[in-house]
Amino acid sequence: QVQLVESGGGLVQPGGSLRLACAASGSIVSISTMAWYRQAPGKQRELVASITVRGRANFADSVKGRVTISRDNTQNTMYLQMDSLKPEATAVYYCNAVHPSQRNYWGQGTQVTVSS
């Protein structure tokens, strides 16, 4: 059973930074397209960033230039570095893995709150 566990969320002031981590069971990180999504209250879940097995990254227009996505296959972990955070980034952030079989896996989410 694949498990994805997010960590690193919390309360940060506008302009601050956070680094989220997604730890996976097994070696799914090295063989899957990995992504971060977020869902703000009353809104649909949206893609923040994704990274392919070959390391190609894709970012939502709203976060370009302020977010970095990376993966450590040896640690079965994916990261999301978020800088210059804005209040509108407040949301629950979810880790996602798309296995080569096209099966989707999701983590439980970690809360990010950007507020002064």
Secondary structure as UniProt FT lines:
FT   STRAND          4..7
FT   STRAND          10..12
FT   TURN            14..15
FT   STRAND          18..24
FT   TURN            26..27
FT   HELIX           28..31
FT   STRAND          33..39
FT   TURN            41..42
FT   STRAND          46..51
FT   TURN            53..54
FT   STRAND          57..59
FT   TURN            61..66
FT   STRAND          67..72
FT   TURN            73..76
FT   STRAND          77..82
FT   HELIX           87..89
FT   STRAND          91..98
FT   TURN            100..101
FT   STRAND          104..106
FT   STRAND          110..114
//
